[in-house]
Amino acid sequence: MTKYIISILIFGSFLLLSCLKVEPLKLENNYQAKDLTDGWTISTPAAEGIDETLLAEAYDLFFSEEEGFRTAISLLVIRHGKIVGEGYCRNADDYNRLNNIKSATKSVTSVLLGNAIQEGMVDADLNQTLAHYFPSYTEKYPDKADISLHNILTMQSGIQYSNSTNTGVLLVDKPTNSLDYILSQPIAFEQGSQFDYHDGNSHLLGAIVQTQTNQTLANYAQKVLFEPLDIQAFEWEQHPDGLHYGAFGLYLKPRDFAKFGQLILNEGKWNDQQIVDAAWLQKSIQSYSNLEADPYGFQWWIRPEFNAFTSAGHGGQYTYIIPEKDLLIVYTAEPTVVYHEYGTDFEDFEKIIELIVAAVE
């Protein structure tokens, strides 16, 4: 009798499960751009020379549950400075969501450094050393004294630092002094001889901007970058010692992330106002690393296959810029993921890029 009851319960459970409707994780495909009063002009793919059939394929991929796109949040396509496609696959209101752009923050820090150089607050000589900017620290750690700003910018400082370990210490353990913590790490190789991508370098860049301008990185960004772009809402994580993280921790809305990308595509101009030095941006997108697979500039990844360059953040945060096509693609995804298992990496994202570039061609 007991076995009979158990069998009935099991059968009933299967029957109930078979009747339950499994809701999709994503919304239905809709990439009609929103008409908001935020400084963006809306256009159609056809008006901007884009094949809508291929563009639709790109958005089909974005809205799909394919591996690599499961944690996607937003995809914006901008041609000739106009939004021609805008999709939010998880929540229709995500256009208003402040999203952690993770390591794409590095590219913003690089732009702020260039601005501080243009304003004469940071030495224009990129061979200037840490001894110049942080003499009290390099007296304590003399093996860091001769590290140049150029080698920090291009991830060739030689400082031994692990994003998985040392960044965890910065964020969780919160050492009293973040600069002291980074500069106390050993030297792994002679500066300029190898490429070693890590957050420690970018945090040093942010610290240089902050100490030389005598204002927080966030306040400086608001004055020289975000206010001219009419970016009214942002957040930037800060270490207890008062330094904002130059490597990560900036939160922007997707359309504002796109404004940053469009500013760079426009060689530093927004609404005919020169906000960022065009010469600095041109230097920034040259390859200085000896990493053939993924060349690297001044905190920008260079993508030769598409004649493009991009900011890139953990999980899949991209402003992907293709100057010869006058094309900008902006993508955000869930930032708190195990990157290589659930995030959108270059290989995944560039499936979308390939379709969009083909649509333009």
Backbone torsions as a table, in degrees:
resi	resn	phi	psi	omega
1	MET	NA	-43.3	-180.0
2	THR	-61.9	-43.6	179.8
3	LYS	-62.9	-36.2	-179.9
4	TYR	-64.9	-43.7	179.4
5	ILE	-63.7	-42.6	179.4
6	ILE	-62.4	-40.9	179.6
7	SER	-62.6	-43.4	179.1
8	ILE	-61.1	-42.8	-179.4
9	LEU	-63.7	-42.7	179.8
10	ILE	-64.6	-45.7	179.9
11	PHE	-61.9	-41.2	179.6
12	GLY	-64.0	-37.1	179.5
13	SER	-65.0	-44.0	178.3
14	PHE	-62.8	-39.8	-179.9
15	LEU	-64.3	-41.7	180.0
16	LEU	-64.6	-44.2	-180.0
17	LEU	-63.1	-36.3	-178.9
18	SER	-69.0	-23.3	-179.7
19	CYS	-88.1	-18.4	-178.9
20	LEU	-71.1	137.6	177.2
21	LYS	-86.7	124.4	177.9
22	VAL	-84.4	113.8	-178.4
23	GLU	-75.7	138.2	176.7
24	PRO	-66.1	150.9	-179.6
25	LEU	-77.1	-21.3	-176.0
26	LYS	-117.5	160.7	176.9
27	LEU	-75.9	170.2	174.3
28	GLU	-70.1	148.7	-177.5
29	ASN	-59.2	117.6	176.2
30	ASN	-150.8	114.3	-179.4
31	TYR	-123.2	28.2	173.9
32	GLN	-69.8	123.5	-177.9
33	ALA	-66.1	144.1	-178.8
34	LYS	-84.9	138.3	179.4
35	ASP	-94.0	93.6	-178.4
36	LEU	-116.3	161.1	178.7
37	THR	-96.9	69.8	-176.7
38	ASP	-129.7	18.8	176.4
39	GLY	95.9	-6.6	179.9
40	TRP	-93.8	144.0	171.9
41	THR	-99.1	136.5	-179.5
42	ILE	-101.0	138.0	176.9
43	SER	-139.0	-175.3	177.3
44	THR	-110.3	156.2	177.1
45	PRO	-55.9	-45.4	-176.9
46	ALA	-61.3	-40.5	-178.3
47	ALA	-66.1	-24.3	-178.7
48	GLU	-106.8	17.9	173.4
49	GLY	74.5	36.3	-179.3
50	ILE	-118.5	130.8	176.6
51	ASP	-71.8	113.0	-173.7
52	GLU	-69.7	-24.8	178.4
53	THR	-63.5	-46.7	179.7
54	LEU	-71.7	-35.9	176.3
55	LEU	-62.1	-40.5	177.9
56	ALA	-62.2	-36.1	176.9
57	GLU	-63.5	-39.8	177.9
58	ALA	-62.0	-43.0	179.5
59	TYR	-72.5	-30.2	173.4
60	ASP	-58.5	-41.8	179.3
61	LEU	-66.6	-43.7	179.4
62	PHE	-61.1	-41.4	-178.3
63	PHE	-83.5	-3.1	-177.0
64	SER	-79.7	171.5	175.2
65	GLU	-100.0	20.1	178.9
66	GLU	-62.2	146.9	176.6
67	GLU	-58.9	135.9	-176.3
68	GLY	102.4	-21.3	-179.1
69	PHE	-124.0	6.9	-175.6
70	ARG	-66.9	-28.1	-177.2
71	THR	-102.8	12.5	-179.4
72	ALA	-61.0	150.4	177.8
73	ILE	-122.6	-53.3	-175.2
74	SER	-140.1	151.7	173.8
75	LEU	-143.6	117.9	178.7
76	LEU	-118.1	135.8	176.6
77	VAL	-119.3	125.3	-174.2
78	ILE	-128.3	125.3	179.0
79	ARG	-128.1	135.5	-178.6
80	HIS	55.0	32.0	177.6
81	GLY	78.2	10.6	-178.3
82	LYS	-122.0	139.9	178.4
83	ILE	-76.4	121.7	179.2
84	VAL	-112.4	-12.3	177.3
85	GLY	-153.0	137.0	-177.7
86	GLU	-151.4	111.0	-177.9
87	GLY	-125.0	141.3	175.1
88	TYR	-128.4	111.8	-167.3
89	CYS	-93.9	-6.9	-178.4
90	ARG	-113.6	-38.1	-179.5
91	ASN	-148.7	126.7	-176.6
92	ALA	-61.6	-20.5	-179.3
93	ASP	-90.7	5.6	-177.0
94	ASP	-68.2	-10.3	173.8
95	TYR	-61.6	-21.8	-177.8
96	ASN	-101.8	8.5	-175.5
97	ARG	-89.6	127.6	170.6
98	LEU	-76.1	118.4	-174.7
99	ASN	-115.9	136.4	177.7
100	ASN	-69.1	113.8	-178.9
101	ILE	-85.7	5.2	173.0
102	LYS	51.3	-128.7	-173.0
103	SER	-73.3	-7.0	169.5
104	ALA	-62.4	-17.9	172.9
105	THR	-55.5	-33.9	-178.2
106	LYS	-56.1	-40.0	-179.5
107	SER	-67.2	-35.7	176.4
108	VAL	-65.1	-43.8	178.5
109	THR	-60.4	-40.0	177.6
110	SER	-61.2	-42.6	178.9
111	VAL	-64.2	-40.7	178.8
112	LEU	-65.4	-37.2	176.0
113	LEU	-61.9	-45.6	178.2
114	GLY	-59.6	-38.0	179.1
115	ASN	-66.9	-41.0	179.4
116	ALA	-65.7	-33.6	175.2
117	ILE	-66.2	-45.1	-179.7
118	GLN	-61.5	-35.9	-180.0
119	GLU	-81.0	-2.4	177.0
120	GLY	81.1	12.5	-179.3
121	MET	-90.5	-20.8	173.4
122	VAL	-120.9	139.1	-178.4
123	ASP	-59.2	131.6	-179.6
124	ALA	-71.0	-16.4	178.5
125	ASP	-77.1	108.3	-177.6
126	LEU	-74.5	-5.9	173.5
127	ASN	-86.1	-2.1	175.1
128	GLN	-60.8	145.5	-169.2
129	THR	-105.8	170.8	177.0
130	LEU	-63.4	-27.8	177.5
131	ALA	-60.9	-30.0	178.2
132	HIS	-73.1	-41.6	-174.8
133	TYR	-87.1	-34.7	-175.9
134	PHE	-132.5	63.9	-174.9
135	PRO	-60.4	-36.3	-178.6
136	SER	-66.7	-33.0	179.5
137	TYR	-77.0	-39.2	-177.9
138	THR	-75.4	-20.6	169.9
139	GLU	-66.7	-36.6	179.0
140	LYS	-76.9	-34.9	-179.1
141	TYR	-124.8	74.8	-173.4
142	PRO	-62.3	-19.7	178.5
143	ASP	-70.4	-9.9	177.8
144	LYS	-101.0	-5.0	-170.6
145	ALA	-59.8	-40.3	-173.2
146	ASP	-93.1	5.5	178.6
147	ILE	-67.9	127.7	-174.7
148	SER	-88.4	156.6	176.0
149	LEU	-60.7	-37.8	179.6
150	HIS	-60.0	-44.3	-178.0
151	ASN	-73.2	-24.7	172.9
152	ILE	-72.1	-44.7	179.2
153	LEU	-57.4	-36.9	-172.5
154	THR	-101.7	15.8	176.8
155	MET	60.6	41.9	179.8
156	GLN	-131.3	30.9	-175.4
157	SER	-70.9	-27.3	-176.2
158	GLY	89.1	-7.0	178.9
159	ILE	-69.8	130.0	179.6
160	GLN	-78.7	119.3	-175.3
161	TYR	-156.6	134.8	179.5
162	SER	-115.0	124.7	177.9
163	ASN	-60.4	-38.4	-177.1
164	SER	-71.0	-33.3	-176.9
165	THR	-98.3	-58.2	-172.5
166	ASN	-71.0	-37.5	176.7
167	THR	-65.6	-35.3	175.0
168	GLY	-59.6	-39.9	177.5
169	VAL	-64.4	-44.3	179.3
170	LEU	-58.9	-42.5	-173.5
171	LEU	-83.4	-35.1	-173.7
172	VAL	-98.8	-54.8	-178.2
173	ASP	-76.5	-27.0	178.0
174	LYS	50.0	71.0	175.2
175	PRO	-55.3	150.5	-174.1
176	THR	-54.4	-39.9	-176.2
177	ASN	-128.1	111.6	-175.0
178	SER	-68.7	-35.9	178.1
179	LEU	-66.1	-44.8	179.1
180	ASP	-61.0	-39.7	-179.6
181	TYR	-62.8	-46.7	-178.2
182	ILE	-67.4	-44.7	-176.2
183	LEU	-74.2	-13.5	176.6
184	SER	-80.6	-10.1	-179.6
185	GLN	-71.5	152.7	-178.1
186	PRO	-71.0	167.8	173.9
187	ILE	-90.0	127.8	-176.7
188	ALA	-94.6	-30.4	-179.0
189	PHE	-159.6	164.9	179.1
190	GLU	-65.5	130.5	-177.4
191	GLN	-56.0	142.1	178.4
192	GLY	84.0	-6.7	-175.8
193	SER	-94.5	-19.2	-178.2
194	GLN	-144.2	159.5	173.5
195	PHE	-100.2	127.4	179.3
196	ASP	-142.5	97.2	-175.7
197	TYR	-72.0	120.1	174.7
198	HIS	-159.7	161.2	-174.7
199	ASP	-69.5	-25.8	-178.3
200	GLY	-58.4	-42.9	179.2
201	ASN	-60.0	-46.8	-176.2
202	SER	-68.8	-31.9	176.7
203	HIS	-66.6	-36.9	175.9
204	LEU	-62.2	-40.4	178.1
205	LEU	-60.8	-46.5	178.7
206	GLY	-61.2	-38.0	179.3
207	ALA	-66.5	-37.4	177.0
208	ILE	-62.8	-45.7	178.7
209	VAL	-60.7	-45.2	-174.8
210	GLN	-67.2	-44.1	-177.7
211	THR	-72.3	-34.4	-176.8
212	GLN	-79.4	-26.5	178.6
213	THR	-93.4	-9.5	-179.0
214	ASN	58.5	36.8	174.0
215	GLN	-152.6	158.3	-178.7
216	THR	-64.4	155.6	179.5
217	LEU	-59.1	-40.0	179.8
218	ALA	-65.5	-42.6	-179.8
219	ASN	-67.1	-39.1	178.5
220	TYR	-66.2	-42.3	177.6
221	ALA	-61.3	-41.4	179.9
222	GLN	-62.5	-41.7	-175.6
223	LYS	-72.0	-46.8	-170.0
224	VAL	-97.7	-14.0	-174.6
225	LEU	-125.4	-56.1	-171.1
226	PHE	-74.7	-40.0	177.9
227	GLU	-64.3	-45.6	176.2
228	PRO	-61.1	-28.7	178.7
229	LEU	-88.1	0.8	-176.9
230	ASP	56.6	42.0	171.8
231	ILE	-92.1	109.2	-169.9
232	GLN	-96.0	-16.7	-178.3
233	ALA	-134.2	126.4	173.6
234	PHE	-159.4	162.7	173.4
235	GLU	-135.6	150.7	178.7
236	TRP	-142.7	117.6	-177.1
237	GLU	-64.0	145.7	-173.9
238	GLN	-130.8	139.3	175.3
239	HIS	-76.0	152.6	179.5
240	PRO	-57.1	-20.5	179.0
241	ASP	-79.5	-0.6	176.5
242	GLY	100.7	-9.9	179.3
243	LEU	-87.1	128.5	170.8
244	HIS	-73.5	148.3	-178.2
245	TYR	-72.6	117.0	-179.6
246	GLY	-75.3	-13.0	-174.3
247	ALA	-97.5	-22.6	-171.5
248	PHE	-166.0	178.9	169.8
249	GLY	92.4	7.5	175.5
250	LEU	-89.9	132.6	179.6
251	TYR	-112.0	125.8	178.3
252	LEU	-136.1	154.2	170.0
253	LYS	-75.3	152.5	-177.2
254	PRO	-53.4	-43.4	-179.3
255	ARG	-68.0	-30.5	177.7
256	ASP	-77.0	-35.4	171.5
257	PHE	-58.5	-38.7	178.3
258	ALA	-68.7	-35.4	176.8
259	LYS	-60.4	-41.2	176.8
260	PHE	-60.5	-46.0	179.5
261	GLY	-62.5	-42.0	-179.7
262	GLN	-66.5	-36.3	175.6
263	LEU	-57.2	-42.7	-179.7
264	ILE	-70.5	-42.5	177.7
265	LEU	-59.9	-34.4	179.4
266	ASN	-84.0	15.9	179.5
267	GLU	56.2	41.5	173.2
268	GLY	92.8	3.5	-179.0
269	LYS	-103.1	146.2	170.9
270	TRP	-141.6	122.9	-176.7
271	ASN	52.1	45.1	177.5
272	ASP	66.3	10.6	175.7
273	GLN	-103.5	128.2	178.7
274	GLN	-80.2	106.6	-176.3
275	ILE	-94.8	-38.8	-176.9
276	VAL	-123.5	143.4	-179.6
277	ASP	-62.8	119.7	-178.4
278	ALA	-62.9	-35.6	-179.8
279	ALA	-64.2	-38.6	177.7
280	TRP	-64.4	-43.0	-179.9
281	LEU	-64.2	-38.7	179.0
282	GLN	-63.3	-40.7	175.9
283	LYS	-65.5	-35.6	-173.6
284	SER	-65.3	-28.8	-174.0
285	ILE	-102.2	17.4	169.5
286	GLN	-87.3	155.2	178.5
287	SER	-89.5	126.8	179.8
288	TYR	-117.8	-5.0	-176.4
289	SER	-92.9	164.6	174.1
290	ASN	-100.6	25.3	179.7
291	LEU	-95.2	99.1	-172.2
292	GLU	-65.5	-37.4	-174.8
293	ALA	-66.7	-43.7	-177.2
294	ASP	-133.8	81.9	-179.6
295	PRO	-60.9	153.5	-170.3
296	TYR	-135.7	137.9	178.1
297	GLY	-104.1	-137.2	176.6
298	PHE	-87.4	76.5	-179.9
299	GLN	69.8	26.6	172.9
300	TRP	-128.0	140.6	172.3
301	TRP	-86.0	134.8	179.1
302	ILE	-100.5	131.6	-176.9
303	ARG	-118.8	84.7	-173.1
304	PRO	-59.9	-31.6	-176.4
305	GLU	-58.5	-32.0	-178.4
306	PHE	-112.8	12.5	-175.6
307	ASN	49.5	48.6	-171.8
308	ALA	-131.7	170.2	169.2
309	PHE	-143.6	159.4	-172.2
310	THR	-154.1	146.3	160.8
311	SER	-82.6	151.6	-176.9
312	ALA	-149.1	133.4	-179.2
313	GLY	-128.9	155.5	-178.6
314	HIS	-48.2	134.2	177.4
315	GLY	90.5	-25.5	179.9
316	GLY	121.9	64.3	177.0
317	GLN	-118.7	112.2	-172.2
318	TYR	-134.2	135.4	155.6
319	THR	-111.7	109.0	-172.4
320	TYR	-107.9	115.9	-167.0
321	ILE	-115.5	124.4	179.8
322	ILE	-123.2	89.9	-172.7
323	PRO	-58.8	-42.1	-174.6
324	GLU	-66.6	-17.6	175.9
325	LYS	-101.7	-1.6	-173.2
326	ASP	49.7	49.5	-169.0
327	LEU	-128.9	135.6	176.9
328	LEU	-130.3	129.3	175.2
329	ILE	-121.0	127.2	-178.1
330	VAL	-119.6	133.2	-174.2
331	TYR	-138.8	136.3	170.8
332	THR	-129.9	154.6	-179.6
333	ALA	-147.2	172.4	177.9
334	GLU	-57.8	121.7	-174.5
335	PRO	-81.9	-20.8	-174.4
336	THR	-99.9	70.2	-179.1
337	VAL	-132.9	161.9	167.7
338	VAL	-74.6	106.2	-163.8
339	TYR	-52.5	-53.2	-171.6
340	HIS	-78.8	-5.6	177.3
341	GLU	-102.3	-37.6	-172.8
342	TYR	-127.4	-15.2	-177.1
343	GLY	-80.7	178.9	177.6
344	THR	-106.5	102.6	-178.8
345	ASP	-89.3	-178.7	-178.3
346	PHE	-54.5	-45.0	-176.3
347	GLU	-60.3	-41.9	177.8
348	ASP	-67.4	-54.0	-172.5
349	PHE	-61.3	-36.1	-176.2
350	GLU	-75.1	-5.0	166.6
351	LYS	-67.0	-39.6	176.1
352	ILE	-69.8	-43.4	179.2
353	ILE	-57.0	-44.0	-178.1
354	GLU	-58.7	-43.4	179.6
355	LEU	-66.4	-41.4	-178.3
356	ILE	-69.4	-41.1	177.1
357	VAL	-62.8	-40.5	177.2
358	ALA	-63.5	-35.3	178.6
359	ALA	-65.0	-35.2	179.0
360	VAL	-74.1	-39.0	-179.7
361	GLU	-67.1	NA	NA
